Amino acid sequence: MLLNIHLGEIRALMEKTQADMAGALGIKQPTVARMERPGRDLKLSSLKRYVEAAGGKVRVDIELPDGQHHGFTL
């Protein structure tokens, strides 16, 4: 999944540092920096782990051709 949002902005809104995120995720800070790079191709599972480590939830909204929306939380 190509990521067009900026994870660093989400992290900053949660008042967390890259070091905080690294500790919560059990990874090193440079790995967090790579995850936050704009345009990064991330797995949904990695996005979910990152957002949950920041204290949030990931919600997916699917829009069908007829305009119906179906959403779910990962």
MIKOLMAR-504739 format. One record per residue (C-alpha): chain; residue in three letters; x, y, z; residue number from 1. Coordinates in nm, 3 decimals. Layout:
N
['A'; 'ALA'; [X; Y; Z]; NUM],
...
END
This chain:
74
['A'; 'MET'; [0.000; 0.000; 0.000]; 1],
['A'; 'LEU'; [0.153; 0.331; -0.102]; 2],
['A'; 'LEU'; [0.129; 0.570; 0.187]; 3],
['A'; 'ASN'; [0.026; 0.925; 0.101]; 4],
['A'; 'ILE'; [-0.029; 1.033; 0.461]; 5],
['A'; 'HIS'; [0.258; 1.143; 0.678]; 6],
['A'; 'LEU'; [0.301; 0.913; 0.975]; 7],
['A'; 'GLY'; [0.540; 1.164; 1.132]; 8],
['A'; 'GLU'; [0.258; 1.420; 1.144]; 9],
['A'; 'ILE'; [0.027; 1.169; 1.312]; 10],
['A'; 'ARG'; [0.303; 1.085; 1.562]; 11],
['A'; 'ALA'; [0.360; 1.455; 1.635]; 12],
['A'; 'LEU'; [-0.013; 1.507; 1.696]; 13],
['A'; 'MET'; [0.008; 1.228; 1.954]; 14],
['A'; 'GLU'; [0.307; 1.412; 2.112]; 15],
['A'; 'LYS'; [0.540; 1.117; 2.063]; 16],
['A'; 'THR'; [0.898; 1.110; 1.937]; 17],
['A'; 'GLN'; [1.050; 0.862; 1.695]; 18],
['A'; 'ALA'; [1.234; 0.716; 1.993]; 19],
['A'; 'ASP'; [0.900; 0.673; 2.176]; 20],
['A'; 'MET'; [0.756; 0.494; 1.875]; 21],
['A'; 'ALA'; [1.064; 0.275; 1.837]; 22],
['A'; 'GLY'; [1.037; 0.166; 2.200]; 23],
['A'; 'ALA'; [0.666; 0.093; 2.170]; 24],
['A'; 'LEU'; [0.720; -0.106; 1.850]; 25],
['A'; 'GLY'; [1.032; -0.288; 1.968]; 26],
['A'; 'ILE'; [1.239; -0.155; 1.677]; 27],
['A'; 'LYS'; [1.519; 0.100; 1.634]; 28],
['A'; 'GLN'; [1.462; 0.472; 1.570]; 29],
['A'; 'PRO'; [1.610; 0.467; 1.215]; 30],
['A'; 'THR'; [1.349; 0.203; 1.125]; 31],
['A'; 'VAL'; [1.074; 0.437; 1.244]; 32],
['A'; 'ALA'; [1.226; 0.714; 1.032]; 33],
['A'; 'ARG'; [1.211; 0.486; 0.725]; 34],
['A'; 'MET'; [0.848; 0.395; 0.799]; 35],
['A'; 'GLU'; [0.760; 0.765; 0.817]; 36],
['A'; 'ARG'; [0.914; 0.849; 0.480]; 37],
['A'; 'PRO'; [0.641; 0.989; 0.248]; 38],
['A'; 'GLY'; [0.549; 0.762; -0.042]; 39],
['A'; 'ARG'; [0.664; 0.453; 0.148]; 40],
['A'; 'ASP'; [0.501; 0.124; 0.047]; 41],
['A'; 'LEU'; [0.377; -0.013; 0.381]; 42],
['A'; 'LYS'; [0.184; -0.327; 0.464]; 43],
['A'; 'LEU'; [-0.149; -0.269; 0.637]; 44],
['A'; 'SER'; [-0.022; -0.476; 0.930]; 45],
['A'; 'SER'; [0.276; -0.239; 0.972]; 46],
['A'; 'LEU'; [0.049; 0.066; 0.953]; 47],
['A'; 'LYS'; [-0.180; -0.090; 1.214]; 48],
['A'; 'ARG'; [0.109; -0.162; 1.452]; 49],
['A'; 'TYR'; [0.245; 0.192; 1.410]; 50],
['A'; 'VAL'; [-0.089; 0.364; 1.468]; 51],
['A'; 'GLU'; [-0.174; 0.143; 1.767]; 52],
['A'; 'ALA'; [0.169; 0.217; 1.918]; 53],
['A'; 'ALA'; [0.077; 0.587; 1.896]; 54],
['A'; 'GLY'; [-0.251; 0.513; 2.074]; 55],
['A'; 'GLY'; [-0.479; 0.525; 1.769]; 56],
['A'; 'LYS'; [-0.687; 0.288; 1.558]; 57],
['A'; 'VAL'; [-0.689; 0.227; 1.183]; 58],
['A'; 'ARG'; [-1.024; 0.239; 1.009]; 59],
['A'; 'VAL'; [-1.061; 0.142; 0.643]; 60],
['A'; 'ASP'; [-1.339; 0.285; 0.428]; 61],
['A'; 'ILE'; [-1.423; 0.107; 0.104]; 62],
['A'; 'GLU'; [-1.628; 0.295; -0.155]; 63],
['A'; 'LEU'; [-1.803; 0.077; -0.412]; 64],
['A'; 'PRO'; [-1.881; 0.191; -0.769]; 65],
['A'; 'ASP'; [-2.245; 0.254; -0.672]; 66],
['A'; 'GLY'; [-2.136; 0.497; -0.400]; 67],
['A'; 'GLN'; [-2.195; 0.265; -0.104]; 68],
['A'; 'HIS'; [-1.938; 0.282; 0.173]; 69],
['A'; 'HIS'; [-1.833; -0.007; 0.392]; 70],
['A'; 'GLY'; [-1.590; 0.051; 0.674]; 71],
['A'; 'PHE'; [-1.411; -0.164; 0.925]; 72],
['A'; 'THR'; [-1.146; -0.131; 1.189]; 73],
['A'; 'LEU'; [-0.824; -0.329; 1.147]; 74],
END
